[in-house]
Amino acid sequence: MPHTKPASLGRAMLIACLSLCLLWWVKLAETFFALNLSALALVPGSAVGLTGIITAPFLHASYIHLFSNSLPVLVLGTLFLYGYPRSWKPALLLIWLLSGVGVWLFARHAPHVGASGVIHGVFFYLLISAIIRRDKLSVALMMVGFFLYGGMVMSIFPTEPQISFEYHFFGAVAGCLASVFFQHRDPKPVVEPPVVIDDDEPDPLIGDQWQQSSAESEQEWPSHRRDN
């Protein structure tokens, strides 16, 4: 399969910024128009709460909650879109749906909202893809993501009661599965073979001129022997 170049970094950043703007637009609309969007939350075990599998990542409980997710959406989203131009769409769809289904089936009976489940899925996608692929680009993207947000590895476990660790956990599971399913959609970068120089072959530019120059030098400057 031919090598596919990474997507434009500017394009990846633009899509990530637009996604973040959408989250902020939803929160601002909720505030300024006094909208009650609680019916769009993901409520485990509830037939009405099934809608939240799609809508819950767009909602946030507070501006602090949204602030905490904003930079990860921008940074991890950019890395994800830049490094995996062919697989990011199906991978994101799987992460989005599978994390929501996992929460609906197994999480505590309470409203769950926020993009953190999807963010964890993207982080673990970068992490597992780098382990599986082991090419320079995927490893570099993983190192950047892990350096900034390596704490996500521990946030899949219970910490504070008001934090939906279940969304984090099932997002991580979905990201791992997506990286296994879609790893081959983005071919590894082609590694150029090293240039091997054969010392026995004459230089294509110099050729045998060095031998001729050496012979001419010996004629002009004959060797002298010093008697002891």
N, C-alpha and C positions, 0 to 999 in steps of 0.2 A: 504494500500500500504506500503510495507516495506521501512524502512528508508534508504536513500542513503547517504553515507558519502561524505563530501565535497571532491572535487578533490585535488590532491596533490598541495601544495602551490608552490613547485618548478616547477611543470608542468605548472601551471597557469602563473607563472612569465616568463617561457620560451616562451610560446605562445605569451604573451604580448610583450616580447622583440623582437621576430621574426616579429611581426606585425609592431612594431616601426622601425625595420631595413628595412622593405619593403618600408615604407614611405620615409626614408632617401635615400634608393637606388634609388627610382624614382626621387627625387630632385637632387641627385648627377649626375644621368645619364642625366637629363635635362640640367645641367650646363656644364658638361665636354664634352658631345657630341653635345652641341648646339641644343638640340631638342626643337621643338615648339609644346608643348602639349596643346595649347589653344583650339584646336578643341575638347578636351576631357572634357572641363569645362561644367558645367550645366548652360544652358541658358534658362530661363523661356519662355515658349510659342514657342520655336523653335523646329522644327522637328529634326534638327541636334543636338540640345542640349539635346535630350532625352538620348543620350549615357552617358551624364554626371551623370545621376541617378546612374549609376554603377561606373563610373570612377572618378567623381569629388572628393570623399573623399581621393583619393590617391595623389591629386595634392595640392600644396601650392604656394601661390603667392610669398613668399620670405622665406629666411632662418629664419627670425624673426618669421614669421607666423608658420613655422614648429617647431621652438624651443618652442613656446607658447603651442603647442599641444602635444609635446613629453612626458612630465611628466604625464599629465592626461591620455594619452594613456597607459602608463606603469602602473600607480597606479590604475586607475579605471578599466582598463582591467584586471589586476590581481585580484582585488576584485570580479569582475563580473564572471570571469572564475572559481575562487576558490569556491565561494558561490553557484553557480547555474550550476553545471556540466551537468545537463540534459536539461536545458532550454536555455542555452546561445546561441546555434546555431540558433534555430528558432527565438529567440528574436533578435539576431543581424541581421538576414536577414530581419525581419520586420522593425527594426529601420532603416537599410540602405535604403531599398526600399521606405518605407513610407515617410521618411524625404525628400528624393529626389523628390518624386512625389509631395509632398506639395510645395516644392520650385518651381518646374517646373510649377505648376498651379497658384500659388498665389504670388510669390516673384517679386521683381523689375526686370525689363528687363536689366540684367547685368550678366556677368560671375560669377558664384558662385563656389568656390573651397574650399577644406579643410576638415579635419576630425572632425572639431568641432561639426558638426551636429550629427554625430554618437556618439561622446563623450558625448554630452548632453543627447542623448537617453539612453546611459548606466548609466549616473548619475541618471536620473529620474527613470530608471528601479530599481536601488538600493533603491532609496528613497520610491517609491510607494510600492515596494515589502515588505519593512520593515513595512510600515504602515498596509498593508493587512495581512501579515503573523504573525508579532509580536513574532517571536521566537528569541532566543538569538543570533543566528548566523547572521540572516538577519539584526537585529537591530545593532549589532556590526559593520558589514560591512558598513551600512548606516552612522553610526556615524563617522567612519574613513573618508569615502568619503565626508560627509557634512562638517567635520572639515577642510578638505583641500580645497574643491572646492564648498563650499556653495554659493559662489558668482554666480554660474551658474543659480541659481534661478532667479536672476535679469538680467542676460545677454540674456534672451529670449526676452527682450524688446529693442527697438531702442536705440542705444547709439551713435556710430560713423558711418558716412555714408559709410566708406569703409569696415565695419564689417557686415557680412551677419547674422543679427539677425534672419532672416527668417529661415535659416538653423538651428539655435539654437532652435527656437520656434517649428518647425516641428519635430526636433529630440526629443525634450522634449515630444511632443504629442505622438510620436511613442513609446518612452520609457514607458510612462504611459499605453498605450494600450497593449504593449507587456507584461508588468507586470501583467495586468488583465487576459490576454489570457493564459499565460503560468505559472502562479503561482503554479499550482498543479503538474507540472512536477517534481519539486524537493520537495519531502515530507519533512515535518518539522522534526527536530531532535526529537528522542524519549526522553521524560523526564522521568527519573527513579523515581519511587514513593519513598517518604521519608520512612526511616526505623523507625518504631514505636516500642518503647521498653515498654513492659508491666512490671511494677514494681512488679506485683504479681507472675510472672513466675520466677522460679529459674534460675540463670545464668547457661548456659550449661556447663561452665568450672568449676565453683566453686560448683554449686549445693547446697547441705545442709551442706557443710563443715564448713561454717561460724557459723552455729548453734552449731555444735559439738565443734568447737574451743572455742566458747563463754562459753559452758557448762564446758569444761575442765578448762578454766581460772577461773571460779567461784569456782571450787573445789580446785584449787591450791591457790587462793587468796580469802578466804571468806571475806564477807563484814563485816566491823566493824562499830559499832554504837558509837557515841561519846555522853557521858552523859554531860548535861549542869550542 
